[in-house]
Amino acid sequence: MATVNDACRKAYEELKVSQKHKYVIFTMSDDWQEIVVEKVSGAPDYDTFLADLPETACRWAVYGFEYEKEGAGARSKIVFYAWMPDGAPIKQKMAFADAKDTLRRTLPGIGIDIQGTDYNEITFESVLGKANRGA
């Protein structure tokens, strides 16, 4: 069973509390024993975030999602992504699926959970729809 590296908690807290980062991408260590931070970024563009998710490899991510809700003004939610693209190796998908809850439990305050296997499932509009439904 994989463990969560302390840097994951620290990067998440920096995103959540001080908004030092816009998003954090997590992966598994080379020996598959630990969940580690792959990248942190302050880039405000959602397309930049999407470009940082590999086409054929699994990742997890948290993103500080900001949006306008009609009649209610500006809103923000932290979104957790389990990115498992169709082209990723089966063994990798299994390892990431098994370790997802371990990481997710260490990240309190997530507003939306997204499972993505294709970029169409994680478009800004798709996430905005979930945010507006209160998901």
C-alpha positions in Angstrom: 0.0 0.0 0.0 1.3 3.4 -1.0 2.0 6.1 1.5 1.6 9.9 1.0 4.8 11.9 1.0 4.7 14.9 3.4 5.3 17.3 0.4 1.9 16.4 -0.9 0.1 17.7 2.2 2.3 20.8 2.3 1.6 21.6 -1.4 -2.1 21.1 -0.9 -2.2 23.3 2.2 -0.3 26.0 0.2 -3.0 25.8 -2.5 -5.9 25.6 0.0 -4.9 28.1 2.6 -2.5 30.6 1.2 -3.5 30.1 -2.5 0.2 30.0 -3.3 -0.5 27.5 -6.1 -3.3 27.2 -8.7 -2.8 23.4 -9.0 -0.8 20.5 -7.8 -0.2 17.3 -9.8 0.6 14.1 -7.9 2.1 10.8 -9.1 3.5 7.5 -7.8 7.2 7.2 -7.0 9.3 5.0 -9.3 9.0 2.1 -6.8 5.2 2.5 -6.5 5.5 2.8 -2.7 4.8 6.5 -2.3 2.5 9.2 -3.6 4.7 12.3 -4.5 4.3 15.8 -5.9 5.1 15.9 -9.6 4.4 19.6 -10.2 3.0 22.7 -8.6 2.0 25.7 -10.6 0.5 29.1 -10.2 -0.5 29.3 -13.9 -4.1 30.7 -13.9 -5.1 29.3 -17.3 -7.1 26.1 -17.1 -5.7 24.9 -20.5 -2.2 25.1 -19.0 -3.4 22.7 -16.3 -4.9 20.3 -18.8 -1.7 20.4 -20.9 0.2 19.2 -17.8 -1.8 16.0 -17.6 -0.2 13.3 -19.7 -2.1 11.7 -22.5 -1.1 8.1 -21.6 -0.2 8.1 -17.9 -2.3 8.3 -14.7 -2.1 11.3 -12.3 -4.1 12.9 -9.5 -4.4 16.6 -9.2 -6.0 19.3 -7.1 -7.1 22.6 -8.8 -8.3 25.9 -7.3 -11.4 26.2 -9.6 -12.8 29.8 -9.8 -16.1 30.5 -11.5 -19.1 32.8 -11.7 -22.4 31.5 -10.5 -25.4 33.2 -12.0 -27.0 35.5 -9.4 -24.5 34.6 -6.8 -21.2 36.1 -8.0 -17.7 34.8 -7.9 -17.2 31.3 -6.3 -14.3 28.9 -5.9 -13.9 25.2 -5.1 -11.0 22.9 -4.8 -11.4 20.1 -7.4 -9.8 16.7 -7.0 -9.0 14.9 -10.3 -8.3 11.2 -10.7 -6.9 11.2 -14.2 -6.7 7.7 -15.7 -6.7 8.1 -19.5 -7.8 5.2 -21.7 -4.2 5.0 -23.1 -2.6 4.4 -19.7 -1.1 0.9 -19.0 -3.6 -1.4 -17.1 -1.2 -2.0 -14.2 -0.7 1.7 -13.7 -4.5 2.3 -13.7 -4.9 -0.5 -11.1 -2.1 1.0 -8.9 -3.6 4.5 -9.1 -7.1 3.3 -8.4 -5.9 1.4 -5.3 -4.0 4.4 -4.0 -6.6 7.1 -4.7 -8.4 6.9 -1.4 -5.1 7.0 0.5 -4.3 10.4 -1.1 -7.8 11.7 -1.0 -8.1 11.1 2.8 -5.1 13.4 3.4 -6.7 16.3 1.5 -9.5 17.8 3.6 -11.8 20.5 2.0 -12.2 19.1 -1.5 -15.4 20.5 -3.1 -15.6 18.4 -6.3 -14.3 15.0 -7.3 -13.7 14.3 -11.0 -12.8 11.0 -12.5 -11.4 11.5 -16.0 -10.4 9.0 -18.7 -10.6 11.4 -21.6 -9.9 15.2 -21.9 -13.6 15.7 -22.8 -14.6 14.6 -19.2 -12.4 17.3 -17.6 -13.1 20.4 -19.7 -13.7 23.7 -18.0 -17.3 23.5 -19.0 -17.7 20.0 -17.6 -16.3 21.0 -14.2 -18.3 24.2 -14.2 -21.4 22.1 -14.7 -20.6 20.1 -11.6 -19.7 23.2 -9.6 -23.0 24.9 -10.5 -24.9 21.8 -9.4 -23.2 21.9 -6.1 -21.4 18.6 -6.7 
